[in-house]
Amino acid sequence: MPLAIKPRRDLIDEVQKGIITAGIAEALCEEAIAHYDHLYLGSAFGLTEAEATAFLQGANITQLVKWRVRGWPDHCSRCGMALVVEDYGWVVSDGAEDQLLHVNCFRER
């Protein structure tokens, strides 16, 4: 049975404060994606568009907590050039925490 739409909550904040575990938050997000779409992650769980995009690309909730608290990477981990998260054009680096790549750098690898 699909999740019932509930009042908005902030899963990343709840994980940061220890209210729920990262595993529970990830399970809720995975279930929401299976029954709805990625937009539900923002409206129901308080993820920004960038956070939802990163989660869909493989970033885990623990990583999203770090980025929300400490700030997102501001340069490409491959070429070193500036990267503006709000402008998109980036992907989460495979297997490397705290790293984003420009889409073009990702394609060139």
C-alpha positions as CSV (number, residue, x, y, z in Angstrom):
1,M,0.0,0.0,0.0
2,P,1.4,3.4,-0.9
3,L,2.4,5.9,1.7
4,A,-0.4,8.3,2.7
5,I,0.6,11.9,2.1
6,K,1.3,13.3,5.5
7,P,2.2,16.8,6.6
8,R,5.7,17.9,5.5
9,R,8.6,16.7,7.7
10,D,12.3,17.3,7.3
11,L,14.0,13.9,7.3
12,I,17.5,15.2,7.1
13,D,16.9,17.4,10.1
14,E,15.3,14.4,12.0
15,V,18.4,12.3,11.2
16,Q,20.8,15.1,12.3
17,K,18.9,15.5,15.6
18,G,18.8,11.7,16.2
19,I,15.0,11.5,16.0
20,I,15.2,8.8,13.3
21,T,18.1,6.8,11.8
22,A,19.6,7.3,8.4
23,G,18.4,3.8,7.5
24,I,14.8,4.7,8.4
25,A,15.0,7.9,6.4
26,E,16.4,6.1,3.4
27,A,13.7,3.5,3.6
28,L,11.0,6.2,3.6
29,C,12.6,7.9,0.6
30,E,12.9,4.6,-1.3
31,E,9.3,3.7,-0.6
32,A,8.1,7.2,-1.7
33,I,10.1,6.9,-5.0
34,A,8.6,3.5,-5.6
35,H,5.0,4.8,-5.2
36,Y,5.2,8.4,-6.3
37,D,8.0,10.3,-7.9
38,H,11.1,12.3,-6.8
39,L,9.1,15.5,-6.3
40,Y,7.4,13.8,-3.3
41,L,10.8,13.8,-1.6
42,G,10.7,17.5,-1.3
43,S,7.0,18.1,-0.6
44,A,6.7,15.3,2.0
45,F,10.2,14.9,3.4
46,G,11.7,18.4,3.2
47,L,14.5,17.6,0.8
48,T,15.6,20.4,-1.5
49,E,15.7,19.8,-5.2
50,A,19.5,19.4,-5.0
51,E,19.2,16.9,-2.1
52,A,16.5,14.9,-3.9
53,T,18.6,14.9,-7.1
54,A,21.7,13.7,-5.2
55,F,19.7,11.0,-3.4
56,L,18.4,9.7,-6.7
57,Q,22.0,9.7,-8.0
58,G,23.2,7.5,-5.1
59,A,24.1,9.9,-2.3
60,N,23.0,8.5,1.1
61,I,21.1,10.4,3.8
62,T,24.2,10.6,5.9
63,Q,26.0,12.4,3.1
64,L,23.0,14.8,2.6
65,V,23.1,15.6,6.4
66,K,26.9,16.5,6.0
67,W,26.2,18.6,3.0
68,R,23.3,20.5,4.6
69,V,25.3,21.1,7.8
70,R,28.8,21.8,6.3
71,G,27.9,23.1,2.9
72,W,27.9,21.4,-0.5
73,P,31.1,20.9,-2.5
74,D,31.8,24.1,-4.5
75,H,34.2,22.6,-7.1
76,C,34.4,19.6,-9.4
77,S,36.4,16.7,-7.9
78,R,37.9,15.9,-11.3
79,C,38.8,19.2,-13.0
80,G,38.8,21.5,-9.9
81,M,36.7,24.2,-11.6
82,A,33.9,25.9,-9.7
83,L,30.6,24.1,-9.4
84,V,27.4,25.8,-8.4
85,V,25.0,23.2,-6.9
86,E,21.9,25.3,-7.5
87,D,22.7,25.5,-11.2
88,Y,22.8,21.7,-11.6
89,G,25.1,20.3,-14.3
90,W,26.7,18.0,-11.7
91,V,26.5,14.4,-10.7
92,V,27.4,12.6,-7.5
93,S,30.8,10.9,-7.8
94,D,30.6,7.1,-7.8
95,G,32.1,5.7,-4.6
96,A,33.6,8.9,-3.4
97,E,32.0,10.7,-0.5
98,D,31.9,14.5,-0.5
99,Q,32.5,14.7,-4.2
100,L,30.5,16.1,-7.1
101,L,31.6,16.1,-10.8
102,H,30.5,18.3,-13.6
103,V,28.3,16.3,-16.0
104,N,30.9,16.8,-18.8
105,C,33.8,15.6,-16.5
106,F,31.7,12.6,-15.6
107,R,31.1,11.7,-19.3
108,E,34.8,12.1,-20.1
109,R,36.0,9.5,-17.5
